[in-house]
Amino acid sequence: MFGVKRLGMVLGGAAATAALLVGTGGSAQAASSDNYWNVPYGQLYVSAYECNTYLTSCSWYTKVQLRNNGGRIMDSITNTTKIYANGISASVTISKDQPSATITGNQTSIGQVRWTKYVSNLVELSGEARPSWTAVGITTEACLTGNGPAGYGSVSAKCAKIGLW
């Protein structure tokens, strides 16, 4: 279910972007959240999954998708994923490979992982979070934005969120 993806990472809202390869690490127990919205050209679907028990690391996975049976394709579709650390002076390090990001605070976003595809209906992201010992957990949020097929216009953010929040 989890695959290796090439991602762009925006840390703390900064404009710095770096290439990142994140691996997989399936979890025996996972928590998930999903939402969908009906639109004239199909159904917009957003889902977020994360482990709900961990010792040192927690895998996460998000998906944004246009589901339809008419063969329409989004002009562009973007998956923006945010990972938060929950707890007093909590921190989370994200990724298995360089670069990695660590942010500390009381429910602090560690940044965003964002991928845009053009002429596509699906964007999946996955990775691994390593919470500090002061963290009581992480929160994973995925949001879909983009442009609908052939002149339907832009899609405002549609989101799913799982974790302590």
C-alpha positions, 0 to 999 in steps of 0.5 A: 500500500505504501510506495516510494515517492519523490516529493517536494518539502516546504518547511515551516511555510518557507519557500525552500524546497528540496527533493526527498525520497521517503520509504515505507514502513507499514504498521500493523495498526493504523488510524485513518480518516477520509472525506469525499465531496460530490462535484459535477464531474465526479467525486473528490476523495481525500484520505489520511492514514497514520500508525496509532501505536509506535515505539520510535517511528510512525508511518503516514500515508495520504491520498487525494483523488478524483473518482469518476466513471466518465473518464474526466481528468483533473487539469491539476491536482495537488496533495498538501500533507502537514504533520504535527507533533502533539505534546509539551515541547514535542518535536518530530523528525520526518523522512528516512533520508536527507533532508529531514526536518525537526520542529519543536512546540505544542502541536507544531506543524513540522512543515508541509509535503506537497506534490502537484500532478498535471492531467492526473486524478491521483496523488499519493504521499507517504513517509515516516515521522519520528516523534520525540519522547515528549510527544504524545502522538502526531497528527496527519492532515491531507488537503486536495486542491487543483483545477477541475477538468476542462474549464470547471475551474479551481477546487478549494481545499478539501481535507481529511485529518487524523490524530490528536487535534 
